[in-house]
Amino acid sequence: MSIHAQPGARRTASAGIYDGRLKVALAAPPVDGRANAALQEFLAREAGVAKSAVSLLSGQTSRSKRFLVRGAGLEELRAALDPGN
């Protein structure tokens, strides 16, 4: 799953689509991996899977990230992350 992370927001939430990727606003700052950890927790919670089922594939220090979410169907995950819900 391709993500555009926006750290330092007021609250953590899905924020629509940015450049073809899901945009997620993160309340955590981009310091010491805290934003990546917050994004991992958010994706796991929204997908209904354990944190260990969500892995960062690329983008450790970039706003553009790729995650692997095991145990969740892509359509169900997209529906859960839809900002219109």
C-alpha positions as CSV (number, residue, x, y, z in Angstrom):
1,M,0.0,0.0,0.0
2,S,1.4,3.4,-1.0
3,I,1.1,6.2,1.6
4,H,1.9,9.9,1.6
5,A,2.7,10.7,5.3
6,Q,2.1,14.2,6.7
7,P,3.7,14.2,10.2
8,G,3.0,16.9,12.8
9,A,-0.7,17.2,12.2
10,R,-3.2,17.9,14.9
11,R,-4.6,14.4,14.8
12,T,-3.9,11.1,13.1
13,A,-6.4,10.5,10.3
14,S,-6.8,9.5,6.7
15,A,-6.7,12.7,4.6
16,G,-7.7,11.7,1.1
17,I,-5.5,11.0,-1.9
18,Y,-2.3,12.7,-2.8
19,D,-0.4,12.0,-6.1
20,G,-2.1,8.6,-6.3
21,R,-1.3,7.6,-2.8
22,L,-3.4,7.5,0.4
23,K,-2.5,10.6,2.4
24,V,-2.4,10.1,6.2
25,A,-2.0,13.0,8.6
26,L,0.0,12.0,11.6
27,A,0.0,13.6,15.1
28,A,3.5,12.2,15.7
29,P,6.6,14.3,14.8
30,P,9.0,12.9,12.2
31,V,11.7,12.3,14.9
32,D,13.3,9.0,15.9
33,G,10.8,6.9,13.9
34,R,7.8,8.1,15.9
35,A,5.8,9.0,12.8
36,N,6.5,5.6,11.2
37,A,5.4,3.9,14.4
38,A,2.3,6.0,14.6
39,L,1.5,5.2,10.9
40,Q,2.0,1.5,11.5
41,E,-0.3,1.6,14.5
42,F,-2.9,3.6,12.5
43,L,-2.9,1.2,9.6
44,A,-3.1,-1.9,11.8
45,R,-6.0,-0.4,13.8
46,E,-7.9,0.6,10.6
47,A,-7.2,-2.8,8.9
48,G,-8.2,-4.7,12.0
49,V,-4.9,-6.6,12.2
50,A,-2.0,-6.8,14.8
51,K,0.8,-4.2,14.5
52,S,3.1,-7.1,13.6
53,A,1.1,-7.6,10.5
54,V,2.0,-4.2,9.1
55,S,5.5,-3.8,7.7
56,L,7.3,-0.7,6.3
57,L,8.7,-1.8,3.0
58,S,10.3,1.5,1.9
59,G,10.4,5.2,2.7
60,Q,11.9,5.1,6.2
61,T,12.8,8.8,6.0
62,S,10.6,9.9,3.2
63,R,7.0,11.2,3.2
64,S,6.3,8.6,0.4
65,K,6.1,5.2,2.0
66,R,5.1,1.6,1.1
67,F,3.6,-0.7,3.6
68,L,2.7,-4.4,3.5
69,V,-0.5,-5.2,5.4
70,R,-0.9,-8.9,5.9
71,G,-4.2,-10.5,6.8
72,A,-6.4,-7.7,5.4
73,G,-8.1,-7.6,2.0
74,L,-7.2,-4.6,-0.1
75,E,-10.8,-3.5,-0.7
76,E,-11.7,-3.8,3.0
77,L,-8.6,-1.8,4.0
78,R,-9.4,0.9,1.4
79,A,-13.0,1.1,2.7
80,A,-11.7,1.5,6.3
81,L,-9.3,4.2,5.3
82,D,-11.7,6.2,3.1
83,P,-11.9,9.7,4.6
84,G,-15.6,9.9,3.5
85,N,-16.5,7.2,6.1
